[in-house]
Each structure stands twice: as C-alpha cells, then as structure tokens.
Amino acid sequence: MDEATEKAFKGKFIWLTIVLNVIILCFAMGAFVLCRFAPSSDLGLPIGISLLVVGAIISISFWKRYSQTKAWLHEQS
C-alpha cells in the first residue's frame, strides 16, 4: 500500500471509529434516559426515544460507509 492510500485509509478508519462511538453513545444514553427518567419526567420518554432513533439512523449511514470502505480496501490490495 502506497503512502497516499495508507493516509486515505487512516482517515476513513478514524471517521468510522468516531461515528461508531457516537452510535454506541446514542443507544446507551437513550436506554439510560428511558430507564431512569421516563417514569418520572414528561421529557424522559421523548428524549430517550429520539436518542434511539438518531442512533438507528446513524447506524444505517455507518453501515453504508463501512461497506464502501471495505470494498475500497479490497480493491487496493
């Protein structure tokens, strides 16, 4: 793998790692808010559900970009 390809791969890998961490954080915070604040607060349920929905939408985007990066990496070898 040449220098430019390796640099491009590092950028793609860093981006995918950050997005995956955001997904995990959204699902964890959504579950926490639903379990902790939904029964006692009026805003707990909408916030928890919206965090889970945002996590699901970002997951779909992540999976598409991951598949593209995987195909790109196989073409490089």
N, C-alpha and C positions, 0 to 999 in steps of 0.2 A: 504494500500500500504506500503510495507516494505521500509527500508532505501535505499537499493541498487536500487530498482525500481524507487523510487522517484528521486534519483540522476540521473539515466539514463533519466528519463522524463525531468528533468530540462535541461540537456544537449541537448536533441533533440529539446526542445522548444526554447532554446536560438539560436540554429543553424537555425531553421526555421524562427525565427524572424529576424535574421541578413540577411538571404537570401531574405526574403520578402522586407526588406528595400532596398536592392540592386536593386531588380526588380523595385520598385517604383521610385528609383533614376534614373535608366536607362531610363525608359519611360518618366519621367519628363525632364531629360536633353536632350533626343532625340527630344522631342516635342519643347523644348525651342530652341535648335540649329536649327531645321528646320524652326521655325518661325522667329528667329532673324537673323541667319547668312546665311541661304541658298540662299536668293535672291542676296546678295552682295558678297559672297565669293565662291571660287571654291571648298573649302574643307567642306563647311557647309552641303551640301547635302549628301556626302558620310559618314561624321561623324554622322549626325543625323540618317540616315537610319541604319548605323551599330549599333548605340546605341539601336534603336528599335528592331533590330534583336537579339542582345545579350539579351535584356530584355525578348523577346519571348522565346528564347532557355532556359534561366534560369527559366522562368515560368513553362515550361514543366517539367524540373527537379524538381522544387519545388513541383509541384502538385503530382508527383510520390512519393516523400519523405513524403509529407503531408499525403497521403493516407496510406502509410506504417505505419507511426507513429500513425495514427488514429486507424488502425486495431490492432496494438500492444497495444495501450492503452485500447481498448475494451477487449482484451484478459487478461489484468492484473486485471480487476475488477471481 
